[in-house]
Amino acid sequence: LAALRSAAEADRRRLEAIEGELASAFEAELSSGELKQREGLQAEVKRLSQRRVKAERDAAKAEQQRGRLEGDLRDNLQQRQQELQRTLDEQTEEERRASTGGAVDPAA
């Protein structure tokens, strides 16, 4: 998840830099090399935008999955704690009975 966020942030910074270059004032007449470079930059902006969107979508899915896993773990832990408490209560009751010779406690 941290790697996805880091990659998305790096792409976002690169995208901002490219958009800054594209937004800068161009001379009235660009050379063919400059035009090709501009087209390349525009294509890279589009590609980076798509990567950023995908990274954000992947990060959101990872967050959802983490939330589900945390919920499952919490539920399983609570269930296991209840099971252990029941077992402990049963063993305590058996030990009490064994120590009293099987007599029933009138207070119970």
HUVEN-V142319 format. One record per run of one state. SS is the DSSP state (hx for helix, st for strand, lp for the rest). FROM is the first residue (numbers start at 1). LEN is the number of residues. Records with the same first field share a line. If there is no record, write none. Layout:
BEGIN
SS->FROM-LEN + FROM-LEN
END
This chain:
BEGIN
lp->1-1 + 24-8 + 100-9
hx->2-22 + 32-68
END
